[in-house]
Amino acid sequence: MSDKAAKKKQYILDTARGVFSTKGFKDVTMKDIVEACDISRGGLYIYFSSTEDILVELLKQEMQETDDVFSRNLGDEYTAGDILAIFLKEQKKELLSKKNNLSIAVYEYLFSLHQKGSTSTDMKNRFKTTVKLISKLIDAGVENGEFYCEDSEGAARNIMYVLEGLKMAANTTGVTEKDIDDELLYIMGGLIIEE
């Protein structure tokens, strides 16, 4: 893909993110994306064949960003606790952000798949991959004496379920910054060895 084509595709994705964050998934049409991008229908279909394709590509980008948070910070200068804190801080920003938040669109997409008797392998893999990354991070923290944890994979799954619950609450009943801080401090407090 040429540089110009890659920029156009990214422009479509960035614009579509705003549409999905405003309208969710089920109410978004390709026409909505065309109008928001101010491009021709054919110009959109060169890159994507459906709103589902666009949303899935956005989710892949989010997963890459999560991977980058971990890999960018791995090294001698950051401890496992530092990296976990950075990851949780990024999650907090997403939870508090009303702009360009895909949570509602993602849940609508997953519910629509479930109603069709299908599931999203991408989403399951995304969850499992993040659990593995957090589990390895916890193991590294245990190894260097920073964390105490007998079941790093269980702790990592728990962290992900807490974050998913907070995302759902943020988009339904609402959560405050204090609510989020309390939960994230509880997570960290359960791992960190006090000196």
N, CA, C and O atoms as a DFTB+ gen file, in Angstrom:
780 C
 N C O
     1  1       0.850      -1.169       0.000
     2  2       0.000       0.000       0.000
     3  2       0.900       1.239       0.000
     4  3       1.845       1.337       0.783
     5  1       0.594       2.156      -0.872
     6  2       1.394       3.377      -0.965
     7  2       1.196       4.234       0.286
     8  3       0.252       4.031       1.050
     9  1       2.087       5.176       0.477
    10  2       2.007       6.060       1.637
    11  2       0.705       6.865       1.611
    12  3       0.067       7.065       2.644
    13  1       0.324       7.320       0.422
    14  2      -0.910       8.093       0.272
    15  2      -2.128       7.232       0.626
    16  3      -3.040       7.692       1.313
    17  1      -2.136       5.981       0.154
    18  2      -3.244       5.069       0.442
    19  2      -3.298       4.736       1.937
    20  3      -4.380       4.657       2.519
    21  1      -2.139       4.544       2.547
    22  2      -2.086       4.244       3.982
    23  2      -2.621       5.417       4.794
    24  3      -3.334       5.221       5.778
    25  1      -2.277       6.641       4.382
    26  2      -2.779       7.832       5.082
    27  2      -4.290       7.955       4.922
    28  3      -4.989       8.315       5.870
    29  1      -4.792       7.659       3.731
    30  2      -6.236       7.739       3.477
    31  2      -6.978       6.708       4.334
    32  3      -8.011       7.007       4.933
    33  1      -6.432       5.494       4.379
    34  2      -7.048       4.437       5.190
    35  2      -7.059       4.850       6.661
    36  3      -8.063       4.660       7.348
    37  1      -5.966       5.405       7.146
    38  2      -5.899       5.833       8.549
    39  2      -6.860       6.978       8.816
    40  3      -7.473       7.043       9.881
    41  1      -6.996       7.889       7.844
    42  2      -7.962       8.983       7.976
    43  2      -9.377       8.419       8.129
    44  3     -10.148       8.881       8.971
    45  1      -9.706       7.435       7.322
    46  2     -11.030       6.799       7.406
    47  2     -11.215       6.174       8.785
    48  3     -12.266       6.338       9.405
    49  1     -10.205       5.463       9.262
    50  2     -10.291       4.819      10.576
    51  2     -10.447       5.855      11.694
    52  3     -11.276       5.686      12.588
    53  1      -9.662       6.907      11.643
    54  2      -9.732       7.941      12.678
    55  2     -11.106       8.610      12.686
    56  3     -11.666       8.876      13.749
    57  1     -11.640       8.879      11.505
    58  2     -12.953       9.511      11.392
    59  2     -14.047       8.544      11.843
    60  3     -14.975       8.931      12.553
    61  1     -13.930       7.286      11.424
    62  2     -14.926       6.272      11.800
    63  2     -14.944       6.066      13.313
    64  3     -16.001       5.811      13.890
    65  1     -13.783       6.175      13.958
    66  2     -13.724       6.042      15.417
    67  2     -14.680       7.056      16.068
    68  3     -15.412       6.718      16.999
    69  1     -14.664       8.286      15.573
    70  2     -15.561       9.306      16.105
    71  2     -17.020       8.962      15.870
    72  3     -17.862       9.193      16.737
    73  1     -17.323       8.411      14.702
    74  2     -18.702       8.020      14.388
    75  2     -19.155       6.889      15.309
    76  3     -20.250       6.939      15.868
    77  1     -18.307       5.868      15.466
    78  2     -18.654       4.747      16.344
    79  2     -18.787       5.193      17.798
    80  3     -19.663       4.714      18.518
    81  1     -17.929       6.100      18.224
    82  2     -17.993       6.534      19.623
    83  2     -19.257       7.344      19.890
    84  3     -19.745       7.384      21.020
    85  1     -19.783       7.983      18.862
    86  2     -21.005       8.772      19.001
    87  2     -22.266       7.929      18.855
    88  3     -23.222       8.089      19.614
    89  1     -22.260       7.023      17.866
    90  2     -23.486       6.296      17.516
    91  2     -23.510       4.838      17.947
    92  3     -24.537       4.175      17.802
    93  1     -22.397       4.319      18.476
    94  2     -22.329       2.895      18.780
    95  2     -21.984       2.118      17.527
    96  3     -21.366       2.664      16.613
    97  1     -22.376       0.845      17.467
    98  2     -22.102       0.024      16.290
    99  2     -23.352      -0.207      15.459
   100  3     -23.327      -0.030      14.242
   101  1     -24.441      -0.598      16.098
   102  2     -25.620      -1.045      15.360
   103  2     -26.262       0.052      14.518
   104  3     -26.915      -0.245      13.517
   105  1     -26.090       1.305      14.905
   106  2     -26.723       2.405      14.170
   107  2     -25.816       3.039      13.120
   108  3     -26.233       3.972      12.433
   109  1     -24.593       2.553      12.986
   110  2     -23.656       3.137      12.020
   111  2     -23.780       2.418      10.681
   112  3     -23.794       1.189      10.614
   113  1     -23.868       3.211       9.626
   114  2     -23.916       2.663       8.271
   115  2     -22.669       3.119       7.510
   116  3     -21.961       4.034       7.931
   117  1     -22.427       2.467       6.399
   118  2     -21.317       2.893       5.550
   119  2     -21.571       4.325       5.054
   120  3     -20.628       5.091       4.856
   121  1     -22.837       4.678       4.856
   122  2     -23.180       6.039       4.439
   123  2     -22.734       7.051       5.494
   124  3     -22.239       8.127       5.158
   125  1     -22.909       6.704       6.772
   126  2     -22.454       7.592       7.854
   127  2     -20.950       7.839       7.766
   128  3     -20.482       8.961       7.957
   129  1     -20.206       6.783       7.477
   130  2     -18.745       6.891       7.386
   131  2     -18.366       7.730       6.156
   132  3     -17.480       8.583       6.224
   133  1     -19.048       7.475       5.040
   134  2     -18.799       8.237       3.811
   135  2     -19.016       9.730       4.073
   136  3     -18.183      10.560       3.709
   137  1     -20.136      10.058       4.704
   138  2     -20.458      11.467       4.967
   139  2     -19.470      12.095       5.941
   140  3     -19.043      13.233       5.744
   141  1     -19.104      11.363       6.988
   142  2     -18.168      11.911       7.972
   143  2     -16.787      12.143       7.358
   144  3     -16.109      13.119       7.680
   145  1     -16.383      11.238       6.477
   146  2     -15.067      11.356       5.830
   147  2     -15.085      12.308       4.648
   148  3     -14.038      12.764       4.188
   149  1     -16.298      12.609       4.152
   150  2     -16.457      13.448       2.967
   151  2     -15.699      12.845       1.777
   152  3     -14.930      13.517       1.089
   153  1     -15.953      11.549       1.570
   154  2     -15.374      10.833       0.433
   155  2     -16.496      10.120      -0.311
   156  3     -17.629      10.054       0.167
   157  1     -16.172       9.593      -1.472
   158  2     -17.175       8.849      -2.235
   159  2     -17.365       7.459      -1.629
   160  3     -16.505       6.943      -0.916
   161  1     -18.512       6.880      -1.938
   162  2     -18.792       5.521      -1.464
   163  2     -17.730       4.558      -1.994
   164  3     -17.252       3.689      -1.265
   165  1     -17.372       4.716      -3.247
   166  2     -16.335       3.871      -3.843
   167  2     -14.986       4.062      -3.160
   168  3     -14.211       3.115      -3.016
   169  1     -14.711       5.307      -2.737
   170  2     -13.466       5.603      -2.038
   171  2     -13.368       4.866      -0.712
   172  3     -12.280       4.489      -0.277
   173  1     -14.511       4.666      -0.078
   174  2     -14.532       3.924       1.179
   175  2     -14.389       2.428       0.923
   176  3     -13.644       1.735       1.616
   177  1     -15.117       1.937      -0.091
   178  2     -15.114       0.498      -0.362
   179  2     -13.779      -0.016      -0.903
   180  3     -13.552      -1.225      -0.934
   181  1     -12.914       0.868      -1.319
   182  2     -11.557       0.449      -1.708
   183  2     -10.848      -0.158      -0.497
   184  3     -10.062      -1.096      -0.628
   185  1     -11.140       0.392       0.680
   186  2     -10.438      -0.008       1.896
   187  2     -11.233      -0.963       2.784
   188  3     -10.660      -1.851       3.414
   189  1     -12.552      -0.778       2.832
   190  2     -13.381      -1.561       3.758
   191  2     -14.683      -1.971       3.085
   192  3     -15.260      -1.211       2.308
   193  1     -15.139      -3.188       3.397
   194  2     -16.372      -3.672       2.779
   195  2     -17.588      -3.532       3.688
   196  3     -18.721      -3.694       3.234
   197  1     -17.363      -3.232       4.974
   198  2     -18.491      -3.109       5.896
   199  2     -18.078      -2.321       7.139
   200  3     -16.895      -2.091       7.393
   201  1     -19.088      -1.918       7.899
   202  2     -18.796      -1.241       9.162
   203  2     -18.102      -2.208      10.118
   204  3     -17.276      -1.798      10.934
   205  1     -18.434      -3.475      10.016
   206  2     -17.773      -4.488      10.861
   207  2     -16.274      -4.535      10.559
   208  3     -15.456      -4.598      11.477
   209  1     -15.915      -4.505       9.270
   210  2     -14.491      -4.501       8.895
   211  2     -13.767      -3.305       9.502
   212  3     -12.635      -3.424       9.969
   213  1     -14.425      -2.164       9.492
   214  2     -13.809      -0.942      10.028
   215  2     -13.620      -1.076      11.538
   216  3     -12.547      -0.776      12.063
   217  1     -14.665      -1.527      12.235
   218  2     -14.571      -1.662      13.688
   219  2     -13.501      -2.684      14.076
   220  3     -12.725      -2.449      15.002
   221  1     -13.459      -3.800      13.381
   222  2     -12.457      -4.830      13.677
   223  2     -11.046      -4.274      13.475
   224  3     -10.148      -4.563      14.266
   225  1     -10.849      -3.483      12.429
   226  2      -9.536      -2.873      12.195
   227  2      -9.185      -1.889      13.318
   228  3      -8.034      -1.827      13.752
   229  1     -10.161      -1.133      13.781
   230  2      -9.924      -0.226      14.908
   231  2      -9.533      -0.999      16.165
   232  3      -8.658      -0.572      16.918
   233  1     -10.182      -2.135      16.384
   234  2      -9.860      -2.952      17.559
   235  2      -8.458      -3.553      17.452
   236  3      -7.754      -3.683      18.454
   237  1      -8.063      -3.915      16.244
   238  2      -6.696      -4.416      16.045
   239  2      -5.675      -3.325      16.366
   240  3      -4.635      -3.598      16.964
   241  1      -5.974      -2.105      15.970
   242  2      -5.080      -0.991      16.290
   243  2      -4.995      -0.770      17.798
   244  3      -3.918      -0.506      18.332
   245  1      -6.136      -0.880      18.483
   246  2      -6.125      -0.725      19.940
   247  2      -5.273      -1.802      20.599
   248  3      -4.543      -1.528      21.551
   249  1      -5.368      -3.023      20.091
   250  2      -4.566      -4.118      20.650
   251  2      -3.084      -3.842      20.443
   252  3      -2.266      -4.102      21.326
   253  1      -2.745      -3.317      19.277
   254  2      -1.347      -2.980      19.007
   255  2      -0.869      -1.885      19.959
   256  3       0.266      -1.916      20.433
   257  1      -1.741      -0.923      20.232
   258  2      -1.387       0.144      21.173
   259  2      -1.148      -0.419      22.570
   260  3      -0.236       0.022      23.269
   261  1      -1.969      -1.399      22.985
   262  2      -1.779      -2.046      24.290
   263  2      -0.448      -2.781      24.317
   264  3       0.309      -2.675      25.281
   265  1      -0.166      -3.529      23.250
   266  2       1.123      -4.227      23.151
   267  2       2.271      -3.239      23.239
   268  3       3.285      -3.508      23.883
   269  1       2.109      -2.089      22.587
   270  2       3.165      -1.068      22.585
   271  2       3.420      -0.508      23.979
   272  3       4.564      -0.219      24.332
   273  1       2.354      -0.354      24.779
   274  2       2.524       0.142      26.148
   275  2       3.458      -0.781      26.913
   276  3       4.334      -0.328      27.650
   277  1       3.259      -2.100      26.727
   278  2       4.108      -3.068      27.421
   279  2       5.518      -3.094      26.837
   280  3       6.501      -2.973      27.568
   281  1       5.614      -3.253      25.527
   282  2       6.938      -3.431      24.914
   283  2       7.776      -2.156      24.964
   284  3       8.995      -2.226      25.117
   285  1       7.141      -1.001      24.838
   286  2       7.854       0.270      24.860
   287  2       8.500       0.516      26.227
   288  3       9.533       1.178      26.326
   289  1       7.881      -0.024      27.268
   290  2       8.352       0.252      28.618
   291  2       9.173      -0.876      29.235
   292  3       9.702      -0.735      30.338
   293  1       9.277      -1.991      28.524
   294  2      10.095      -3.084      29.044
   295  2      11.557      -2.690      28.961
   296  3      11.988      -2.064      27.993
   297  1      12.288      -3.048      29.943
   298  2      13.707      -2.721      29.936
   299  2      14.197      -2.455      31.340
   300  3      13.454      -2.602      32.310
   301  1      15.434      -2.069      31.438
   302  2      16.062      -1.871      32.740
   303  2      15.551      -0.650      33.482
   304  3      15.641      -0.595      34.709
   305  1      15.016       0.334      32.762
   306  2      14.651       1.581      33.429
   307  2      13.300       1.522      34.143
   308  3      13.025       2.362      35.000
   309  1      12.455       0.550      33.809
   310  2      11.147       0.443      34.445
   311  2      11.004      -0.893      35.145
   312  3      11.441      -1.926      34.638
   313  1      10.386      -0.860      36.319
   314  2      10.103      -2.096      37.035
   315  2       8.772      -2.652      36.543
   316  3       8.035      -1.978      35.824
   317  1       8.474      -3.876      36.934
   318  2       7.179      -4.478      36.580
   319  2       6.041      -3.626      37.138
   320  3       5.023      -3.437      36.472
   321  1       6.209      -3.116      38.351
   322  2       5.187      -2.257      38.949
   323  2       4.978      -0.972      38.169
   324  3       3.851      -0.499      38.019
   325  1       6.082      -0.407      37.669
   326  2       5.983       0.809      36.844
   327  2       5.166       0.531      35.585
   328  3       4.278       1.302      35.223
   329  1       5.482      -0.578      34.930
   330  2       4.807      -0.903      33.666
   331  2       3.330      -1.194      33.906
   332  3       2.479      -0.744      33.139
   333  1       3.017      -1.945      34.969
   334  2       1.620      -2.218      35.283
   335  2       0.889      -0.914      35.605
   336  3      -0.254      -0.727      35.190
   337  1       1.541      -0.016      36.340
   338  2       0.932       1.277      36.665
   339  2       0.679       2.095      35.399
   340  3      -0.360       2.745      35.282
   341  1       1.615       2.068      34.452
   342  2       1.437       2.784      33.179
   343  2       0.249       2.212      32.420
   344  3      -0.578       2.958      31.895
   345  1       0.165       0.872      32.362
   346  2      -0.951       0.214      31.684
   347  2      -2.279       0.614      32.333
   348  3      -3.229       0.968      31.634
   349  1      -2.347       0.559      33.653
   350  2      -3.583       0.904      34.352
   351  2      -3.928       2.385      34.187
   352  3      -5.101       2.752      34.118
   353  1      -2.904       3.226      34.124
   354  2      -3.134       4.660      33.891
   355  2      -3.757       4.878      32.511
   356  3      -4.657       5.704      32.360
   357  1      -3.282       4.140      31.507
   358  2      -3.863       4.236      30.160
   359  2      -5.315       3.762      30.163
   360  3      -6.167       4.344      29.492
   361  1      -5.587       2.708      30.920
   362  2      -6.958       2.201      31.020
   363  2      -7.853       3.241      31.696
   364  3      -9.000       3.440      31.296
   365  1      -7.317       3.897      32.719
   366  2      -8.082       4.936      33.421
   367  2      -8.425       6.076      32.461
   368  3      -9.554       6.566      32.449
   369  1      -7.445       6.492      31.658
   370  2      -7.704       7.563      30.683
   371  2      -8.841       7.172      29.750
   372  3      -9.723       7.979      29.456
   373  1      -8.810       5.923      29.287
   374  2      -9.864       5.444      28.392
   375  2     -11.212       5.429      29.107
   376  3     -12.228       5.808      28.524
   377  1     -11.225       4.993      30.366
   378  2     -12.472       4.937      31.125
   379  2     -13.086       6.324      31.322
   380  3     -14.307       6.477      31.292
   381  1     -12.250       7.314      31.519
   382  2     -12.736       8.671      31.758
   383  2     -13.032       9.438      30.476
   384  3     -13.724      10.457      30.500
   385  1     -12.510       8.948      29.363
   386  2     -12.673       9.636      28.085
   387  2     -14.046       9.364      27.491
   388  3     -14.455       8.213      27.343
   389  1     -14.730      10.402      27.162
   390  2     -16.016      10.262      26.476
   391  2     -15.826      10.380      24.963
   392  3     -16.658       9.919      24.182
   393  1     -14.717      11.007      24.567
   394  2     -14.459      11.238      23.156
   395  2     -13.690      10.055      22.570
   396  3     -12.707       9.593      23.150
   397  1     -14.140       9.582      21.436
   398  2     -13.495       8.490      20.704
   399  2     -13.405       7.193      21.495
   400  3     -12.504       6.385      21.267
   401  1     -14.332       6.989      22.422
   402  2     -14.377       5.762      23.200
   403  2     -15.230       4.746      22.450
   404  3     -16.385       5.013      22.120
   405  1     -14.654       3.587      22.187
   406  2     -15.337       2.567      21.395
   407  2     -16.100       1.546      22.228
   408  3     -16.665       0.609      21.663
   409  1     -16.135       1.690      23.526
   410  2     -16.719       0.658      24.390
   411  2     -18.145       0.278      23.993
   412  3     -18.448      -0.906      23.844
   413  1     -19.011       1.256      23.823
   414  2     -20.401       0.946      23.485
   415  2     -20.472       0.233      22.136
   416  3     -21.199      -0.749      21.988
   417  1     -19.723       0.723      21.159
   418  2     -19.715       0.086      19.840
   419  2     -19.223      -1.354      19.939
   420  3     -19.776      -2.246      19.296
   421  1     -18.200      -1.581      20.730
   422  2     -17.658      -2.939      20.883
   423  2     -18.696      -3.858      21.521
   424  3     -18.912      -4.972      21.046
   425  1     -19.341      -3.396      22.596
   426  2     -20.353      -4.235      23.250
   427  2     -21.525      -4.516      22.312
   428  3     -22.019      -5.642      22.262
   429  1     -21.974      -3.502      21.570
   430  2     -23.056      -3.737      20.608
   431  2     -22.640      -4.747      19.547
   432  3     -23.421      -5.622      19.173
   433  1     -21.417      -4.624      19.069
   434  2     -20.900      -5.560      18.068
   435  2     -20.879      -6.977      18.632
   436  3     -21.332      -7.913      17.973
   437  1     -20.362      -7.138      19.835
   438  2     -20.280      -8.473      20.442
   439  2     -21.666      -9.042      20.720
   440  3     -21.895     -10.236      20.524
   441  1     -22.602      -8.192      21.179
   442  2     -23.971      -8.654      21.408
   443  2     -24.616      -9.083      20.090
   444  3     -25.351     -10.070      20.051
   445  1     -24.346      -8.349      19.017
   446  2     -24.933      -8.721      17.715
   447  2     -24.389     -10.065      17.248
   448  3     -25.129     -10.869      16.681
   449  1     -23.118     -10.312      17.477
   450  2     -22.545     -11.615      17.125
   451  2     -23.183     -12.719      17.961
   452  3     -23.529     -13.781      17.443
   453  1     -23.335     -12.460      19.245
   454  2     -23.926     -13.449      20.148
   455  2     -25.353     -13.791      19.718
   456  3     -25.745     -14.957      19.754
   457  1     -26.121     -12.800      19.318
   458  2     -27.501     -13.020      18.881
   459  2     -27.546     -13.877      17.617
   460  3     -28.522     -14.590      17.381
   461  1     -26.499     -13.806      16.812
   462  2     -26.415     -14.614      15.593
   463  2     -25.850     -15.998      15.880
   464  3     -25.717     -16.818      14.972
   465  1     -25.515     -16.259      17.148
   466  2     -24.931     -17.542      17.518
   467  2     -23.449     -17.619      17.208
   468  3     -22.894     -18.710      17.076
   469  1     -22.817     -16.484      17.091
   470  2     -21.401     -16.424      16.749
   471  2     -20.633     -15.730      17.872
   472  3     -21.227     -15.156      18.784
   473  1     -19.319     -15.792      17.791
   474  2     -18.469     -15.070      18.737
   475  2     -17.341     -14.419      17.951
   476  3     -17.137     -14.707      16.771
   477  1     -16.631     -13.558      18.609
   478  2     -15.497     -12.891      17.973
   479  2     -14.205     -13.536      18.441
   480  3     -13.790     -13.357      19.586
   481  1     -13.580     -14.277      17.560
   482  2     -12.289     -14.875      17.868
   483  2     -11.266     -13.788      18.148
   484  3     -10.417     -13.938      19.028
   485  1     -11.346     -12.689      17.397
   486  2     -10.420     -11.566      17.607
   487  2     -10.521     -11.028      19.032
   488  3      -9.505     -10.760      19.672
   489  1     -11.749     -10.870      19.526
   490  2     -11.934     -10.321      20.869
   491  2     -11.462     -11.304      21.932
   492  3     -10.852     -10.909      22.925
   493  1     -11.746     -12.587      21.720
   494  2     -11.268     -13.597      22.672
   495  2      -9.746     -13.608      22.694
   496  3      -9.130     -13.666      23.757
   497  1      -9.153     -13.550      21.517
   498  2      -7.694     -13.541      21.427
   499  2      -7.116     -12.274      22.045
   500  3      -6.076     -12.317      22.701
   501  1      -7.781     -11.161      21.837
   502  2      -7.341      -9.888      22.413
   503  2      -7.307      -9.990      23.941
   504  3      -6.337      -9.584      24.580
   505  1      -8.370     -10.534      24.508
   506  2      -8.464     -10.705      25.951
   507  2      -7.356     -11.645      26.442
   508  3      -6.643     -11.328      27.393
   509  1      -7.218     -12.801      25.788
   510  2      -6.205     -13.788      26.199
   511  2      -4.790     -13.236      26.073
   512  3      -3.950     -13.474      26.940
   513  1      -4.526     -12.506      25.006
   514  2      -3.194     -11.931      24.804
   515  2      -2.864     -10.921      25.896
   516  3      -1.751     -10.908      26.420
   517  1      -3.828     -10.081      26.235
   518  2      -3.594      -9.094      27.286
   519  2      -3.401      -9.785      28.635
   520  3      -2.562      -9.368      29.433
   521  1      -4.173     -10.837      28.891
   522  2      -3.992     -11.614      30.126
   523  2      -2.582     -12.190      30.182
   524  3      -1.934     -12.144      31.228
   525  1      -2.106     -12.729      29.071
   526  2      -0.742     -13.297      29.041
   527  2       0.310     -12.224      29.310
   528  3       1.260     -12.455      30.058
   529  1       0.140     -11.055      28.702
   530  2       1.093      -9.959      28.914
   531  2       1.125      -9.534      30.381
   532  3       2.197      -9.355      30.958
   533  1      -0.055      -9.374      30.977
   534  2      -0.124      -8.967      32.384
   535  2       0.441     -10.068      33.275
   536  3       1.146      -9.782      34.242
   537  1       0.138     -11.314      32.957
   538  2       0.646     -12.448      33.731
   539  2       2.176     -12.490      33.716
   540  3       2.807     -12.699      34.753
   541  1       2.766     -12.293      32.541
   542  2       4.237     -12.253      32.439
   543  2       4.807     -11.099      33.242
   544  3       5.858     -11.225      33.870
   545  1       4.115      -9.986      33.217
   546  2       4.547      -8.821      33.976
   547  2       4.501      -9.113      35.475
   548  3       5.422      -8.761      36.212
   549  1       3.433      -9.754      35.916
   550  2       3.317     -10.115      37.336
   551  2       4.423     -11.101      37.708
   552  3       5.043     -10.976      38.764
   553  1       4.668     -12.085      36.835
   554  2       5.749     -13.049      37.087
   555  2       7.092     -12.337      37.233
   556  3       7.885     -12.675      38.112
   557  1       7.345     -11.356      36.376
   558  2       8.600     -10.595      36.452
   559  2       8.678      -9.835      37.774
   560  3       9.743      -9.750      38.386
   561  1       7.553      -9.287      38.208
   562  2       7.516      -8.580      39.480
   563  2       7.729      -9.496      40.665
   564  3       8.368      -9.111      41.645
   565  1       7.191     -10.724      40.584
   566  2       7.408     -11.719      41.636
   567  2       8.887     -12.091      41.675
   568  3       9.499     -12.170      42.740
   569  1       9.446     -12.318      40.482
   570  2      10.850     -12.723      40.377
   571  2      11.803     -11.667      40.955
   572  3      12.806     -12.015      41.577
   573  1      11.498     -10.396      40.754
   574  2      12.395      -9.359      41.261
   575  2      12.025      -8.885      42.673
   576  3      12.602      -7.926      43.185
   577  1      11.045      -9.579      43.300
   578  2      10.698      -9.271      44.677
   579  2       9.782      -8.083      44.859
   580  3       9.590      -7.608      45.978
   581  1       9.223      -7.607      43.787
   582  2       8.347      -6.442      43.830
   583  2       6.897      -6.827      44.133
   584  3       6.188      -6.098      44.826
   585  1       6.461      -7.978      43.610
   586  2       5.089      -8.458      43.779
   587  2       5.088      -9.768      44.550
   588  3       6.082     -10.491      44.614
   589  1       3.924     -10.038      45.131
   590  2       3.655     -11.370      45.668
   591  2       2.387     -11.852      44.987
   592  3       1.353     -11.184      45.026
   593  1       2.477     -13.017      44.362
   594  2       1.306     -13.579      43.698
   595  2       1.549     -15.063      43.451
   596  3       2.563     -15.443      42.865
   597  1       0.628     -15.890      43.893
   598  2       0.757     -17.333      43.685
   599  2       0.149     -17.786      42.368
   600  3       0.483     -18.864      41.877
   601  1      -0.728     -16.993      41.793
   602  2      -1.395     -17.357      40.539
   603  2      -1.445     -16.127      39.627
   604  3      -2.434     -15.395      39.595
   605  1      -0.355     -15.924      38.890
   606  2      -0.266     -14.715      38.059
   607  2      -1.318     -14.685      36.959
   608  3      -1.845     -13.620      36.634
   609  1      -1.626     -15.834      36.390
   610  2      -2.634     -15.853      35.326
   611  2      -4.016     -15.529      35.886
   612  3      -4.779     -14.791      35.264
   613  1      -4.340     -16.074      37.049
   614  2      -5.619     -15.766      37.699
   615  2      -5.718     -14.293      38.051
   616  3      -6.764     -13.672      37.864
   617  1      -4.616     -13.732      38.565
   618  2      -4.595     -12.308      38.900
   619  2      -4.759     -11.455      37.653
   620  3      -5.467     -10.448      37.677
   621  1      -4.111     -11.851      36.564
   622  2      -4.209     -11.109      35.304
   623  2      -5.633     -11.159      34.753
   624  3      -6.158     -10.147      34.290
   625  1      -6.253     -12.333      34.805
   626  2      -7.651     -12.454      34.353
   627  2      -8.549     -11.552      35.206
   628  3      -9.427     -10.865      34.685
   629  1      -8.318     -11.564      36.518
   630  2      -9.103     -10.738      37.427
   631  2      -8.967      -9.264      37.077
   632  3      -9.958      -8.533      37.061
   633  1      -7.754      -8.828      36.798
   634  2      -7.524      -7.434      36.404
   635  2      -8.330      -7.100      35.153
   636  3      -8.974      -6.053      35.084
   637  1      -8.291      -7.992      34.166
   638  2      -9.034      -7.730      32.923
   639  2     -10.543      -7.701      33.155
   640  3     -11.243      -6.873      32.571
   641  1     -11.051      -8.604      34.008
   642  2     -12.490      -8.597      34.288
   643  2     -12.899      -7.337      35.055
   644  3     -13.978      -6.793      34.819
   645  1     -12.056      -6.875      35.961
   646  2     -12.343      -5.624      36.668
   647  2     -12.387      -4.470      35.668
   648  3     -13.296      -3.641      35.712
   649  1     -11.400      -4.419      34.761
   650  2     -11.375      -3.346      33.763
   651  2     -12.599      -3.406      32.852
   652  3     -13.181      -2.370      32.529
   653  1     -12.994      -4.606      32.437
   654  2     -14.192      -4.733      31.592
   655  2     -15.441      -4.292      32.346
   656  3     -16.314      -3.634      31.780
   657  1     -15.524      -4.657      33.631
   658  2     -16.658      -4.222      34.448
   659  2     -16.704      -2.711      34.588
   660  3     -17.774      -2.105      34.535
   661  1     -15.534      -2.106      34.768
   662  2     -15.472      -0.639      34.854
   663  2     -15.884       0.007      33.532
   664  3     -16.546       1.045      33.525
   665  1     -15.493      -0.606      32.416
   666  2     -15.897      -0.056      31.107
   667  2     -17.411      -0.093      30.958
   668  3     -18.027       0.869      30.498
   669  1     -17.996      -1.212      31.352
   670  2     -19.453      -1.335      31.246
   671  2     -20.127      -0.317      32.161
   672  3     -21.074       0.354      31.752
   673  1     -19.646      -0.200      33.389
   674  2     -20.231       0.760      34.336
   675  2     -20.045       2.200      33.848
   676  3     -20.945       3.028      33.990
   677  1     -18.879       2.494      33.275
   678  2     -18.615       3.849      32.775
   679  2     -19.620       4.244      31.704
   680  3     -19.938       5.425      31.557
   681  1     -20.123       3.269      30.954
   682  2     -21.038       3.561      29.858
   683  2     -22.502       3.321      30.200
   684  3     -23.376       3.508      29.353
   685  1     -22.775       2.907      31.436
   686  2     -24.169       2.677      31.821
   687  2     -24.521       3.494      33.058
   688  3     -25.216       4.505      32.959
   689  1     -24.052       3.069      34.203
   690  2     -24.391       3.752      35.452
   691  2     -23.462       4.906      35.758
   692  3     -23.804       5.792      36.541
   693  1     -22.286       4.903      35.146
   694  2     -21.296       5.945      35.365
   695  2     -20.346       5.597      36.499
   696  3     -20.729       4.956      37.477
   697  1     -19.120       6.025      36.351
   698  2     -18.110       5.863      37.397
   699  2     -17.365       7.182      37.539
   700  3     -17.195       7.930      36.576
   701  1     -16.937       7.439      38.736
   702  2     -16.162       8.652      38.981
   703  2     -14.676       8.310      38.921
   704  3     -14.291       7.141      38.912
   705  1     -13.867       9.335      38.880
   706  2     -12.423       9.120      38.905
   707  2     -12.025       8.418      40.203
   708  3     -11.128       7.576      40.203
   709  1     -12.683       8.758      41.299
   710  2     -12.401       8.112      42.577
   711  2     -12.758       6.627      42.521
   712  3     -12.012       5.793      43.035
   713  1     -13.889       6.289      41.902
   714  2     -14.274       4.876      41.758
   715  2     -13.171       4.097      41.036
   716  3     -12.777       3.012      41.463
   717  1     -12.690       4.661      39.953
   718  2     -11.641       4.007      39.163
   719  2     -10.361       3.890      39.979
   720  3      -9.740       2.828      40.027
   721  1      -9.970       4.989      40.620
   722  2      -8.750       4.970      41.447
   723  2      -8.845       3.914      42.541
   724  3      -7.881       3.190      42.792
   725  1     -10.004       3.823      43.196
   726  2     -10.174       2.830      44.262
   727  2      -9.954       1.415      43.737
   728  3      -9.273       0.613      44.376
   729  1     -10.523       1.111      42.583
   730  2     -10.380      -0.239      42.020
   731  2      -8.942      -0.514      41.585
   732  3      -8.419      -1.603      41.823
   733  1      -8.308       0.461      40.954
   734  2      -6.937       0.262      40.476
   735  2      -5.958       0.169      41.650
   736  3      -5.002      -0.604      41.595
   737  1      -6.187       0.947      42.705
   738  2      -5.345       0.842      43.898
   739  2      -5.535      -0.505      44.586
   740  3      -4.588      -1.069      45.134
   741  1      -6.752      -1.011      44.553
   742  2      -7.026      -2.331      45.129
   743  2      -6.257      -3.414      44.369
   744  3      -5.696      -4.330      44.971
   745  1      -6.242      -3.297      43.053
   746  2      -5.487      -4.249      42.222
   747  2      -4.007      -4.198      42.594
   748  3      -3.390      -5.224      42.880
   749  1      -3.453      -2.998      42.585
   750  2      -2.022      -2.847      42.874
   751  2      -1.707      -3.273      44.304
   752  3      -0.680      -3.903      44.554
   753  1      -2.592      -2.928      45.248
   754  2      -2.377      -3.282      46.641
   755  2      -2.345      -4.785      46.878
   756  3      -1.692      -5.262      47.805
   757  1      -3.048      -5.519      46.040
   758  2      -3.058      -6.977      46.159
   759  2      -1.798      -7.635      45.645
   760  3      -1.570      -8.818      45.897
   761  1      -0.981      -6.891      44.932
   762  2       0.247      -7.454      44.351
   763  2       1.519      -6.958      45.008
   764  3       2.468      -7.723      45.179
   765  1       1.548      -5.692      45.377
   766  2       2.789      -5.064      45.817
   767  2       3.177      -5.521      47.226
   768  3       2.358      -5.546      48.145
   769  1       4.424      -5.873      47.356
   770  2       4.980      -6.249      48.660
   771  2       5.390      -4.974      49.351
   772  3       6.190      -4.204      48.819
   773  1       4.851      -4.743      50.530
   774  2       5.209      -3.535      51.266
   775  2       6.559      -3.717      51.927
   776  3       6.872      -4.783      52.457
   777  1       7.350      -2.663      51.888
   778  2       8.701      -2.719      52.442
   779  2       8.722      -2.319      53.895
   780  3       9.784      -2.311      54.518
